[in-house]
Amino acid sequence: MVADSCPQVNRNGSAELSERSPTVWGMSKASSRSRPAYRCSECGWETAKWVGRCGECQAWGSVAEAGAPVGRTVAGPVSSPAIPIGQVPVEDSRSRTSGVAELDRVLGGGLVPGAAVLLAGEPGVGKSTLLLEVAAQTARSGQRTLYVTGEESAAQVRLRADRCRGVHHDLFLAAETDLGAVLSHINEVRPQLLVVDSVQTISAGDVEGVPGGVTQVKEVAAALVRVAKSTGIATIMVGHVTKDGTIAGPRVLEHLVDVVLHFEGERSSRLRMVRAVKNRYGPVDEVGCFDLASDGIVAVTDPTGLFIARHHEPVPGTCIGVTIEGRRPILAEVQALVTTATSERPRRTTSGLDSARMAMIVAVLQQRARIGLANRDVFASTVGGARIQEPAGDLATALAIASAWKDQAVPTDVVAIGELGLAGELRRVRDLPQRLAEAARLGFRSAIVPLEPGAQAGSIREVDGMQVVGAPHIEGALRVLDLAREEAVPIFTARPGQPGRPPLGLV
């Protein structure tokens, strides 16, 4: 018995037990690789075991086993031989206008043949109206256009086309939700522009899943992109968005297409903006402006007038700033109202401005400029539905609040540009010459900006016919407009040749 339990020596000279334990089994690599995987049909989330609820999108009953067949790919025939890149023709890939100037601005010149464009936006923002206008303009230029709708009937689209004056004999309309039927329409019409509204409503019959699911969206988008690349048809697909504003469906949808555009705007405002998030043919920092009316959508080439309320008399609590939307400078008016607080906790309410940034500006004014706002309610808003998100609007917001607090108006021909730091300093912002040039074009005569390096505080320079004053900190900017807490010290003299008008309208 003792001998049986003693270790024995194997071929390699190492000791081992005379009998292997029947309860210990070795794990082979093949068994670990063949473990089944489960995937959510809604969002694509994967897990090693089945669960009743998806851990990513929280959908019930959407997790199912996903087979992963293992194969080996062999070399096959090629569609066209590889040639030097210098010999690739580019004439067929030059962009052509879409008929809408603001959309061409965002696309980088127009629609490129064979390009796949994804336009996403909230319901009711005007995506279908914009694309119907693009389709009508393309048809008027003599190019066949196919508009496929999966959300509306053909009669409903015709009614909108009558209202927007978009009826043309080269604009073809089809109401389909099956991918095979859409491909048949493409082969029959052979358009130069294809509009699909929307990609989440089209389904492939040979693919599992409901329309709008991960598998269906990937297959439909991939099929439309393949057709666009092989036939040179410019394709625009409409995409839905989720509650947080992101594009619905798998992230691979954005990778499949060439251009991703976001169509946004407030429901209470007629202004709509198209932003390029991804663009293989142009810049991604460009913005197009549109005016959505009852009779259609119109491109707004000069949107500055929508965000400025010209007052006949100076009004306390208003100041003009210059913001950059893409590469376009736009003037926006900031309005502020300061009232006595009615509760123990003063209110800080914003509209069109970042609430956290406005609270920081109020704190800087109170601490660095000694403006008493601790027991005051502060309300700040922009005009015309404009949204100022960049720090360049800090100085205009601060001057508007200080003007409302002192009940003294800022001159109507003054613009303020600059970022405000927690120490009260004014920091330079990007594209300052372009901002000043836009303000000068619209008739503004004076500007307050952060102090140039090496320049003297309060120095005045001439830029495009404007007086530009550099201020090192917020208190210096307030003193320029006599908005500081204590009496302002005159630091300017009259302009040469204009003795009756000191700079910035100071007296």
JOCOR-V827217 format. One record per helix or strand of 2 or more residues. SS is the DSSP state (A for helix, B for strand). FROM is the first residue (numbers start at 0). TO is the last residue. Records with the same first field share a line. If there is no record, write none. Layout:
SS: FROM-TO + FROM-TO
//
This chain:
A: 1-4 + 28-32 + 84-86 + 90-92 + 100-106 + 126-139 + 153-162 + 178-188 + 198-200 + 213-230 + 251-255 + 302-306 + 354-367 + 390-405 + 431-440 + 473-479 + 502-504
B: 7-8 + 14-15 + 36-39 + 45-46 + 62-65 + 115-120 + 144-148 + 170-174 + 192-196 + 233-238 + 258-263 + 270-278 + 286-292 + 295-298 + 317-324 + 327-339 + 347-350 + 375-381 + 413-415 + 418-419 + 424-426 + 445-449 + 459-462 + 465-470 + 493-494 + 497-501
//
